[in-house]
Amino acid sequence: MTLNLERRLRLNTEIEHRSLYTWAVNEIDADGRVGTDQIPWPWNLRFVGTSAVAAATLDASDGSDFGRAKPPAPTVTRRGIIRVTLEPKTPMSMFGTSRTIEAAFLEIVPSTNYGDEVGCTAWGCPSYTHEVDFRDETTADTLTFTMTVAPEDFAAYFELVTAGRVDHVELRVGGLAGAYSEWSPSIETDLVKVLAADQWHVVDVSASPTFEPPRLGPVGSALVAFRRTLKLVG
């Protein structure tokens, strides 16, 4: 597997204006630092859905080996998922690249699927190329939010989507670990850089070896809204 990264990453603790921030992540190429210091971005990020799919699966398996005279009774597992393709309203880019993230998704699952607690997490990775059946395939830069909800809430959302009673889905997240931007006195920014798990993004932390910059994972707050717009006659 080859990661499609253009730059290396380095933790910077030699900050000139330390009253504003004390550390940053920098992108580095063969000529030195590229761009500005990137520090955690705590403010809200907004995404709008462009398509939605609701899927239910039923898995029945007796777990037996071939040849057994009397296999045990099958175990039935039911799972459901709502997958929304998202458009970030603030441009986003994976660290180490100049590309804009175009593959962003929201996955909504009931807590009974995997016994997870209710909440929201984020996962992502930069583009990579790998070999499949002697052919090279390249994945896009990807960002996925997983929202786990109570079963009754999932059932309500599932019914809205499958019945076609939704024409607008919006996701707002705040305090997203792994989201960075340059320092600004505003709560808006022109670009957010994303730092994925360490197997995707290696950061040189030799400047402060005991410090690990925040990466994708926890989401401080998340709000998903399903809406239907009706034309009124009056």
C-alpha positions in Angstrom: 0.0 0.0 0.0 1.3 3.5 -0.9 0.0 6.6 0.8 -0.6 9.4 -1.7 1.0 12.1 0.5 3.0 15.1 -0.8 4.5 16.4 2.4 5.8 15.3 5.8 4.4 16.5 9.1 6.3 18.0 12.1 5.3 19.2 15.5 6.4 22.8 16.0 6.9 24.1 19.6 9.0 27.1 18.7 6.1 29.5 18.4 6.8 33.2 18.0 3.5 34.5 19.5 3.1 32.1 22.4 0.2 34.1 23.9 -1.9 32.9 21.0 -0.9 29.2 20.9 2.0 27.2 22.2 2.3 24.5 19.5 1.3 23.7 16.0 1.6 21.1 13.2 3.5 22.1 10.1 3.7 20.5 6.7 7.2 20.0 5.3 8.4 19.4 1.8 11.9 19.3 0.2 12.2 23.1 0.4 11.1 23.4 4.0 7.8 24.4 5.7 4.7 24.8 3.6 1.9 27.1 4.6 1.1 28.4 8.1 1.0 26.9 11.6 -2.0 24.6 12.0 -3.6 24.4 15.4 -6.7 22.6 16.7 -10.0 24.0 15.3 -12.7 23.8 18.0 -15.5 25.6 16.3 -18.5 24.1 14.4 -18.2 22.5 11.0 -21.3 22.1 8.8 -22.0 19.4 6.2 -25.0 19.1 3.9 -26.2 15.7 2.6 -26.3 15.1 -1.2 -27.7 11.6 -1.1 -29.0 9.1 1.5 -29.2 5.3 1.5 -31.0 3.2 4.2 -30.1 -0.5 4.3 -31.1 -3.4 6.4 -29.3 -6.8 6.6 -30.3 -10.2 7.9 -27.6 -12.7 8.6 -28.6 -16.3 9.4 -25.7 -18.7 10.2 -25.6 -22.0 12.1 -21.8 -21.8 12.5 -21.5 -25.4 11.5 -18.9 -27.3 9.5 -19.8 -29.1 6.4 -20.7 -32.8 7.1 -22.2 -32.4 10.5 -25.3 -34.6 10.8 -27.3 -32.1 12.8 -26.2 -28.5 12.8 -27.2 -26.2 15.6 -30.1 -23.8 15.3 -29.1 -20.8 13.2 -28.2 -17.5 14.8 -30.0 -14.5 13.2 -28.3 -11.1 13.3 -30.2 -8.0 12.1 -28.4 -4.8 11.4 -29.4 -1.5 9.9 -27.5 1.6 8.6 -28.3 5.0 7.1 -25.4 6.3 5.0 -25.5 9.9 3.9 -23.0 11.3 1.4 -21.9 14.7 2.7 -20.7 18.0 1.2 -18.4 19.9 3.6 -19.5 23.6 3.6 -16.0 24.5 4.8 -13.2 23.2 2.5 -11.3 20.4 4.1 -8.0 18.7 3.2 -6.0 15.8 4.6 -2.7 16.8 6.1 0.2 16.2 3.8 -1.9 17.0 0.7 -3.3 19.9 -1.3 -6.4 18.0 -2.3 -9.9 18.9 -1.1 -11.7 16.1 0.6 -14.6 15.0 -1.6 -15.5 11.7 0.0 -17.3 12.6 3.2 -20.0 10.4 4.8 -22.3 10.1 7.8 -23.2 6.6 9.0 -26.1 6.4 11.5 -26.5 3.0 13.3 -28.6 1.8 16.2 -26.7 1.0 19.4 -28.0 -2.6 19.2 -25.9 -3.2 16.0 -22.6 -3.6 17.9 -23.5 -2.8 21.5 -22.0 0.6 21.2 -22.8 3.6 23.4 -24.8 6.5 21.9 -22.5 9.2 20.5 -20.5 10.3 17.5 -17.0 9.5 16.3 -14.9 10.3 13.2 -12.6 8.3 11.1 -10.6 9.2 8.0 -7.6 8.4 5.9 -5.7 10.1 3.0 -5.8 8.6 -0.4 -3.8 5.4 -0.9 -3.0 3.1 -3.8 -3.0 -0.7 -3.4 -2.9 -3.8 -5.6 -6.1 -5.8 -6.1 -5.8 -8.9 -8.4 -2.7 -7.5 -10.1 -4.3 -4.1 -10.6 -3.6 -0.8 -8.8 -6.6 0.8 -7.2 -6.6 4.2 -5.6 -9.0 5.3 -2.9 -10.0 8.9 -2.3 -9.3 11.0 0.7 -12.1 9.9 3.1 -13.8 11.3 6.1 -16.6 9.3 7.8 -18.7 10.2 10.9 -20.4 7.4 12.7 -23.4 8.4 14.8 -24.7 5.7 17.1 -28.3 6.4 18.3 -30.9 4.7 20.4 -32.9 1.9 18.5 -36.2 3.9 18.6 -34.5 7.0 17.2 -32.8 4.9 14.5 -36.2 3.4 13.6 -37.7 6.8 13.2 -34.9 8.1 11.0 -34.9 4.9 8.9 -38.7 5.2 8.3 -38.2 8.9 7.2 -35.6 8.0 4.7 -37.2 4.9 3.3 -40.6 6.6 3.0 -39.0 9.5 1.0 -40.0 12.1 3.6 -36.6 13.7 3.7 -35.2 16.2 1.2 -32.5 17.8 3.4 -30.0 16.3 5.8 -27.5 18.5 7.7 -24.7 17.6 10.1 -23.0 20.0 12.4 -20.0 18.9 14.5 -18.0 20.9 17.0 -14.8 20.1 18.9 -13.7 17.6 16.3 -10.4 16.1 17.4 -8.1 16.0 14.4 -9.4 19.2 12.8 -6.9 22.0 12.4 -6.6 25.4 10.9 -4.5 28.5 11.1 -5.0 30.8 14.1 -7.9 33.2 13.6 -9.9 35.5 15.9 -13.0 34.4 14.0 -15.1 31.3 14.4 -14.9 30.8 10.6 -12.0 29.6 8.4 -11.3 29.1 4.8 -9.7 25.7 5.2 -9.6 22.8 7.7 -6.8 20.3 7.7 -7.5 16.8 9.0 -5.1 14.6 11.0 -5.9 10.9 10.8 -4.7 8.0 13.0 -0.9 7.5 13.2 -0.9 4.6 10.7 -2.0 7.2 8.1 -0.3 10.3 9.3 3.2 10.1 10.9 4.1 13.3 12.8 7.7 14.1 13.7 7.3 14.9 17.4 11.1 15.1 18.2 10.5 18.7 19.3 8.4 17.3 22.2 8.5 13.5 22.3 6.0 13.1 25.1 3.3 15.1 23.3 0.9 13.6 20.8 -1.3 16.0 18.7 -5.0 15.2 18.7 -6.2 13.0 15.8 -9.6 12.0 14.4 -11.7 10.0 16.9 -13.8 11.9 19.5 -16.4 14.4 18.4 -17.2 17.0 21.0 -20.8 17.7 19.8 -22.8 16.5 16.9 -26.3 17.5 15.6 -28.0 15.8 12.6 -31.2 17.3 11.2 -33.7 15.6 8.8 -36.0 18.1 7.1 -38.8 18.0 4.5 -39.8 21.2 2.7 -43.5 21.4 1.6 -44.9 24.0 -0.8 -47.8 25.7 0.9 -50.7 27.2 -1.0 -52.3 30.3 0.6 
